[in-house]
Amino acid sequence: MSGKTHPFSAKQLEEICASHPTPFHIYDENGIISNARKLTGAFSWNEGFKEYFAVKATPTPAILKILAEEGLGMDCSSEAELILSSRCGVEGEGIMFTSNDTPIKEYKSAIDMGAIINLDDISHISYLDDNLGLPELVCFRFNPGPERTGNVIIGDPKEAKYGFTREQLFEGYKACKEKGVKRFGLHTMVASNELDESFFVETARMLFDLVVEISKELDIKIEFVNLGGGIGIPYRPGEEAVNYQVISDGVRELYESTIKPAGLDPMKIFLECGRVITGPYGYLVSRVLHKKEIYKNYVGLDACMANLMRPGMYDAYHHISVVGKEDQEKSHTYDVTGSLCENNDKFAIDRELPETSIGDLVVIHDSGAHGHSMGFNYNGKLRSAELLLKSGGQVQQIRRAETYEDLFRTIEGF
Ligand SMILES: *Cc1c(COP(=O)(O)O)cnc(C)c1O
């Protein structure tokens, strides 16, 4: 059982490396497109369904463009992400602006672009109204607090800084209605890297019940419900990918049993997943530079934590394939390291791998989300190139690697 595969042959990867020095991130266009279609297809029963891609996961223009062409919207949390989305051809209500602690300047950019404004706090109603005026469509982020336990990774909603309480939602919609707002949405985000489909169905149950209550009490029409992101990916061999159809079927049943009888149909359903859209379709490719045997056995790569921060930062598991040795017995145990002057610069600790040699290529899986995007320049490390394996098999560089000159780009006089 491996369960974790990658789309490259050893020969093909060596050919790519001949013109693109390691390390680099490479994305599988076919994988991204067919996955996006699978998700939107699963929800095609809901007219107006839209997945807003969480830009922070992979803010790489060529990737955003592919997703935009597949009809995905963009979920932005900053002005920078608004600009990225707009330059990739997404405008208006194709953008959802979910931000917190937001400067008025960023609200202004979002409103000027016609983005859906999702407010993080009740005080932002007057903050917007006093400074810019309220847009015609307003959405609120709901924080269920003690009424719902979050999943393991995102933690306890009542400890989370985000969103409105239940009481504030009612107050907020009422205030906006009185100020002349005509269109409304409801949003929450209570999961991260969750592999259990039923969690998302329960989120829909919570929001649908709330929509029924709010509509009755305040006589407003909630146009859409955004269930948030947080669909997980099987980082570890043996884990199962989430089945979108199971989520969709569960949500549909609730829609039929709560939204329709309350006379609230049609209501659009939105998701704003990031990780599951691009994560499994990106790979960090690196070469073994050194082996070292002291109290433990080490394999040293030419990539480091600056290329992929998750393992070093929170012990995240990223599967590692030694190219050409995928089917060999995992007879050795190594710590797989990078070169930063930080002992947590390890892609894996006590990882069972085939016997690994200097010069081997390794593929580090699931780097397509929060991979390159979390890169940094500590120790003067340069951010790597990003490549795209096109549907036709060609490889296109979609971002060049940084050069040492780039380290001086923001400094005058050197
Ligand atoms: C990060 C984030 C997402 C995306 O989360 P994933 O786990 O990548 O699906 C969606 N919405 C908000 C508000 C976020 O902060």
Ligand as a Chemical Component Dictionary entry (heavy atoms), coordinates in Angstrom:
data_LIG
# 
_chem_comp.id                   LIG 
_chem_comp.type                 NON-POLYMER 
_chem_comp.pdbx_formal_charge   0 
_chem_comp.three_letter_code    LIG 
# 
loop_
_chem_comp_atom.comp_id 
_chem_comp_atom.atom_id 
_chem_comp_atom.alt_atom_id 
_chem_comp_atom.type_symbol 
_chem_comp_atom.charge 
_chem_comp_atom.model_Cartn_x 
_chem_comp_atom.model_Cartn_y 
_chem_comp_atom.model_Cartn_z 
_chem_comp_atom.pdbx_ordinal 
LIG C1 C1 C 0 -8.126  29.868 5.093 1  
LIG C2 C2 C 0 -9.525  30.218 4.852 2  
LIG C3 C3 C 0 -10.287 29.485 3.942 3  
LIG C4 C4 C 0 -9.756  28.276 3.229 4  
LIG O1 O1 O 0 -9.472  27.246 4.085 5  
LIG P1 P1 P 0 -8.989  25.833 3.509 6  
LIG O2 O2 O 0 -8.691  25.059 4.747 7  
LIG O3 O3 O 0 -7.788  26.105 2.693 8  
LIG O4 O4 O 0 -10.107 25.275 2.713 9  
LIG C5 C5 C 0 -11.578 29.886 3.700 10 
LIG N1 N1 N 0 -12.102 30.958 4.333 11 
LIG C6 C6 C 0 -11.416 31.686 5.205 12 
LIG C7 C7 C 0 -12.062 32.852 5.830 13 
LIG C8 C8 C 0 -10.098 31.342 5.511 14 
LIG O5 O5 O 0 -9.411  32.067 6.383 15 
# 
loop_
_chem_comp_bond.comp_id 
_chem_comp_bond.atom_id_1 
_chem_comp_bond.atom_id_2 
_chem_comp_bond.value_order 
_chem_comp_bond.pdbx_ordinal 
LIG C1 C2 SING 1  
LIG C2 C3 SING 2  
LIG C2 C8 DOUB 3  
LIG C3 C4 SING 4  
LIG C3 C5 DOUB 5  
LIG C4 O1 SING 6  
LIG O1 P1 SING 7  
LIG P1 O2 DOUB 8  
LIG P1 O3 SING 9  
LIG P1 O4 SING 10 
LIG C5 N1 SING 11 
LIG N1 C6 DOUB 12 
LIG C6 C7 SING 13 
LIG C6 C8 SING 14 
LIG C8 O5 SING 15 
# 
